[in-house]
């Protein structure tokens, strides 16, 4: 089964997560099929906290990929941020 989950990177006490599509049997930080975004929980200032290639996430979900609970929350957050940016641009 294919899942969409977070893969941890970064230094000790300074996490940085990549949102990946991978096989459920592979290790958390192991082999992945595709990288579709990133999440920086300790972003400060003008650093980007969350970036998702939303079209690719939709594509994988339509093909049966199951997002983890945290990834589902991040996708909803990203949708809200994108909607806010659209209204600001208009």
Secondary structure, 3 states (H helix, E strand, C coil): CEEEEEEEEEECCEEEEEEEEEECCCCCCCCCCEEEEEECCCCCCCCCCEEECHHHHHHHHHCCCEECHHHHHHHHHHHHHHHHHHHHHC
